[in-house]
Amino acid sequence: MISHQYMMEFLEVGGVLTLLEILGQDKLKDGDKTEALRLLQIIANAGQKYKELICESYGVKAVAECLAKSETEGTQETAAALLESLAHGNPKYHNQVYKGLISLMTCISPRAQQLVLQVLRVVQPIVKTAHHSIVEPLLNLLRSLHLEVQYEGKSIELITELMQSEVRPALLRGLVVFLKPTKDRNPKHKILEDPEVAKMTDSLPVLLQQAASAKTIRILAQRSEEISKELLSLRVIHHLLYAMGNQEHADAQRQASLALEHFVRMYPVVEEHVRRAMGTRLFESFMHNADVLHLNMDDIQADILRSNNVNISCEEPSETEPSSYHFFHDPTEISLFRSQLLQWYDQNKRELPWRTLAMTEPDVNIRTYGVWVSEIMLQQTQVATVIDYYNRWMKRWPTVEKLAAATLEEVNQMWAGLGYYSRGRRLHEGAQKVVSELDGQMPKTTAGLLKQLPGVGRYTAGAISSIALGQVTGAVDGNVIRVLCRVRAIGADSTSPAVTDALWKIADTLVDPERPGDFNQAVMELGATVCTPKSPLCSQCPIQTHCRAFRKASIKQETDSKRLISKLVSKLNTSVPDIENCLAAGSCGLCLSEDWNPQLGVQNYPRKPVKKAPRVEQTLTCVVERQRAGEEMEYLLTQRPSKGLLAGMWELPSMLLEADISEKKYKALICDMMQKLLEKSLDANSVKFVGEVVHIFSHIHQTYIVFSARVSDWSEGDKEQKTCWLTKSALKEAAVSTGVKKIMKLYESSSKVDSKVSFPDFADKRTDPWLLVYSPVPVICIFLCYLVIIWIGPKLMKNKEPVDLKAVLIVYNFAMVGLSIYMFHEFMVTSWLANYSYLCQPVDYSRSPLGMRMASVCWWFFFSKVIELSDTIFFILRKKNSQLTFLHVYHHGTMIFNWWAGVKYLAGGQCISRDHWHKRRKTGGKRKPYHKKRKYELGRPPANTKIGPRRIHTVRVRGGNKKYRALRLDSGNFAWGSECCTRKTRIIDVVYNASNNELVRTKTLVKNCIVLVDSAPFRQWYEGHYAIPLGRKKGAKLTPEEEEILNKKRSKKVQKKIDGRRKKSKISSLLEEQFLQGKLLACIASRPGQCGRADGYILEGKELEFYLRKIKAKKGK
């Protein structure tokens, strides 16, 4: 190292100028120049003023010329390091260094260009601003025949860093222009000086620049949505299509194809234009595998791409003009959509009675009537519920004439339990209108059905006319709305007029002219069985390739996975745009108005407005019964008004409560209601509380407060008053609502057990809100305070006079006597009215007035024991310490706990078990009937899918659907993501589960568990695809089979294809080790217990490294 003294002496005699002159001597060796550069580096490192000295002596120019002219890598690297060091000096010389580096970008030496780019990436943040002179030389570097200048030299990375500077527009314009380059500006490379080589590779630099520009555009578009829109405004799609058609350079085609794929998936408008430019067939191939499209492209297709005239504008459409992205335009796509859907429908349709009638009934009148009845019943009602009602309806009224002859009472009786009772009434009115006004002939057109039949709307008319009459018209119901919204990515409010019109337009466009009825039913069937509101079966969807929602969800999931696994993406600070946000986002009337929810996937569509909360109503209801000698018990029913909720239906005597009232007034209201209804007075003592029933309508949360009463010697029902008496059997057949059936069920169960229940599993919920009852903590605190007073009280009163409490004690004693009299009175009266047994009385846990009254008496007993603790305080204040015996403390202390437990658990009686006959005989109790739980009450079953011979149980679930619960599975379909390959293979073992080690021990297959699968199918595919042996030990000799794979004779075309594939046949060392062992780690992605399949994907990359660490750590334990 040079000491400071020698350095100063060296500089005083002009040492810097001497060293710079050495750099300028062309005759000197590069070794001497390297030593001079090292000395200059030492001087620069000595401090900022020495850097200024070098810059003032035109050192930047000399060092730059040395870097450009030198042929030794060591000299070039030393010069580059010196320039980087000078850039960190005085800011006034930054621009000098920066311009010197820009001038060096035109160097012929690729190593010098690489070093300059590296230094520029360091200097650029220091300079902060970019000079416009950097644009042209930087873009020209993309023409370099040396790929290390493009990639290892980070020229593309430098371009991405300059996107935040003022040169961005110029760089973007240049990149787009280079996608359609000219050949007259080619820089002359040394390799091209040979005339024969130059003739063969005349356009090679231009093509390299084209490929590099396409790659740079893809990287920039992926990192910034704003840059993507700027590129679109520069007609980048037109230029990318041109580059894809350039068959002179395969890599340019591939890079342009990948860049275009990103724009297509990001912007729906781009997809529409590209589809039209390419044609349906080429576009489908492009979307399936854009990476290898150029390998299968013929000359005609290439000419079409080069001559495209795509011009996409970034101007957003108005809200009244939705994007064409949401509609069907291509006739080929429409035809394919129809054929795929109808083929699926023919194979998977459910056998339903109305479908059978529509296909087999020759009489068009009966056929139209049958479809009409089915469509009305299916409104807001599940298919499984409708089947039985439809069969009974058509058996009773097979023609419209017979329905018209029936009474409304009979129709309501048949409709009972189906809900939305106005449908049945309108069906009856429509039948009468057809018979009386249309001579019994059903309308034959959609317009006629819509106009002449009450209760028939646009959907019902379209469904009837297409299914029964074969008219070519669409039908849009809830299932169709869901399917079309997902297929065309319509995310706006599905109930808005704009969306409704768009859906009808799409439905009318798609309907098959030859089979309109089957097509409409196919869409409905798809929505009901596959494209369901929750848990849609996208893997089984026949129109998956046309579904924009599925495409968006798949790409979004793939993007999120790459973000999680890739370190590169995790280091990016730039925002990644949404995959399918169209250019019209925010103004298109059909696009999603909210952010995409990745957890919902395709269930983001359709979006419905938030439903209003149902209004809460309370209705007072009384079950009035009578029984004559030798006859069955009868119940009083009243008929509801002919309009409004449950019009014309029979119900129990009821009245709507407008406000909350006390229970004491319930009986008075019931007595008044009976007086008005039957003009007879009712004894209030005969009215008993039964319970509460909750029944939910679509817009009403109804609570029935139920009482019961028994009467005798009353007259028959009055038709004018619309009342009647029905027996229990007749009541079941009458036209009553589901709410009435619930009330009668509650009444029958309460009458059997007399509103008395067995000992509860938990505390009495009625007494929880009362003082000191909810928790034992307050009672414990009172008791502890009581003990403290007993311990410290006598000590405090030891030297004091007794307190005179005569007046206080008189008032206290009278108050306690009054409280005791009140409690005794309440207990006797309540027990008498409730017919209590003083020997053995079960607790009445109901909220009836008598039950609550007895519970409150118990609470007053408990509270009196708390008050009685003051007796001890009075003894202490009066210095009667001899009364503070153990028995006194024990009595008062235990009584508060005993009575607290009584109020908490046994408020109102003695709780006894009814399990034994002698106790049941005393109480009249019965065994609780055994209730077998239904499937939906059992909850989610435990995971029990083991590895073994295939064994799957079919389980019926609600809605007539099926689940396939796998008990044993030994194979599944697994995807090799990086190779786009899926094969069915054998599952060997379960090796890891993040949440439950027991599932690993028992070899249970669940979603997200890690398993070992057989690698043979994937190895066979790999060797067939790349013609390279896989899973072979390094250094081992080739087997005859491996030699056959490598040396197999092939045609030149096939061999060329395989050679192209081999260049990309990169496989990680971890996967190669697994192939060597014959087992691959994979993740189960399906739910074997729900779908009967154990499908998943092979672990790769960061995810594979992660699980290998986890498995290794688990074994280490």
Order of alpha helices (4+ residues) and beta strands (2+ residues): alpha-alpha-alpha-alpha-alpha-alpha-alpha-alpha-alpha-alpha-alpha-alpha-alpha-alpha-alpha-alpha-alpha-alpha-alpha-alpha-alpha-alpha-alpha-alpha-alpha-alpha-alpha-alpha-alpha-alpha-alpha-alpha-alpha-beta-beta-beta-beta-alpha-beta-beta-beta-alpha-alpha-alpha-alpha-alpha-alpha-alpha-alpha-beta-beta-beta-beta-beta-alpha-beta-alpha-alpha-alpha-alpha-beta-alpha-beta-alpha
